[in-house]
């Protein structure tokens, strides 16, 4: 498993809000966490490619 990048408090809050929104739409907590973690990893990887 890839290590997660370090997130600022604000980034952590945005991620938590996104997870909660996905769960409110009916997604399980595990699925929501995995989805958001993958989105963060992809975003960070694209920053390194720039």
N, C-alpha and C positions, 0 to 999 in steps of 0.2 A: 504494500500500500504506500502511495506517495505521502510524504509528510505535508501537513497543512502549512501554508504560509502564515506568518504572524499577521494578525489583523489588529487594527486600531480599535478602540472602544466603539467608535462610530460604525466601523465596518462590521463589528460583531453584532451591534444592535440591528443594523440593516439585515444581516443574515438571519437573526432570530425572528425579526418581523416577517421576513419572506417565508421562513419555516412555518410560522404560525398561520400565515395566510394560506399556504398550501394545505395545511392540516384542516383549516376551516372549510376548504373546498372538498374535503373527504379523503385526502391522502394520509397514509399512516405516518406516524412520526419518523420511523426508520427510513421510509422512502423519501420523505421531505428532507431529512438531514443529509441523506446520500446525494440527492439532487443538488441541493445548495452547496454542499462541499465540492461536488464535481464542477459546478459553475464557477466557484471561487478558484479552483485549481486551473481551469481552462483560462479564466481571465488573467491570472498571474502568469501563466505560461505565455500568453499572447503579449503581455507586457515585456517579457524577457526577449521575445523575438523582434520587437521593435527597435 
